[in-house]
Amino acid sequence: MIMDKDILQIMEILPHRYPFLLVDRILERTREEIVGLKNVTMNEPFFQGHFPGHPIMPGVLIVEAMAQTGGILAFSLSPKNERNVVYLAGLDKVRFRKPVRPGDQLILKLKLLKQRGPVFKMRGEAFVGDQLVAEAELMASVDPGKSEAESPQ
């Protein structure tokens, strides 16, 4: 089990940056599972408009946080010479159970269901405390990009 990646290590893997980097820490990772953390603060730019006086984290951003966490797992399982960037390729069975508010810690748990080459299918769950707040099946694809041999000199 690999544990505890901080934000600087996450930024070495994911291309996302503020305000769209939605994973603050990786708490643990095995070959088939990963657990990430997103601290939800009132300083998030989306709370300005979603909703004034009643701040709720948009569901699509909860799913994006799951996808970014799952992307780290997919990236870690790809051969080092073939990995460039991970794309979200599909969503199924998305459900939102409870609202996420400023001050919450979003725990993102993803489990690998299937891998075929560069395509990964995962089951994701988001929790606040022990409460399930969202769930989805996600598909991610690792784009190998150009190898050094293909790159123009």
Secondary structure, 3 states (H helix, E strand, C coil): CEEEECHHHHHHHCCCCCCCCCCCEEEEECCCEEEEEEECCCCCHHHHCCCCCCCCCCHHHHHHHHHHHHHHHHHHHCCHHHCCEEEEEEEEEEEECCCCCCCCEEEEEEEEEEEECCEEEEEEEEEECCEEEEEEEEEEEEECCCCCCCCCC
